[in-house]
């Protein structure tokens, strides 16, 4: 055998060895799930750990809130929107919290202006 062939075999073995060690480390940290295959062999795999906080759902809710704010901003106009948010600031605790969430920000103003030009043409 040539030296190049031996080095290729060694590299392949090292890759498999790294994969096995990584899998066993995940099994130690996350736990093990056993499954019986069609051939009757019991296979052990690391248990999948899902993220505890639903990041995707939070991003969808934030996007919908931004779209709602921009739609209101485009429909009412900047002055009327500011007056309504100011009216919320003078209310009770829940209304003040709504005023903080609904206050005008640069993204809302930009998207609202775009919607006003394209959807709500004067």
C-alpha positions, 0 to 999 in steps of 0.5 A: 500500500502507498502512503497516500492510501494509508493516510486516506484510510486514517483520515476516514477512520478519524472522521468516524471516530469523531462522529462516534465520540460526538454522538456519545457525548450528546447521549450522555448530555441529553439522554438516550432513545432506543428504537427497534429497526426492521431488522430487529436490532436495537439502535440507541440514538441521542434524544432530541432536545427542543428549545424551551422558548418558542422563538419562531412563535415570538417572531411571528407575533412580533411581526404581526404586531408591527404589521398592525401598527403600520396599518393603523399608522397608514390608515389614521395618519401620523398626527391622529395616530400620535393623538390616540397613543397620547390618549392611551398614555393618560389612561389606566395601567393596561392602557399605558402599557398599550401606549408603550407598545403602540408608540411610533418607531422608525420601522412603523413610520416607514412601513406605514408611509409605504402602505399609505402611498400604495394601499391607502392612496389619497 
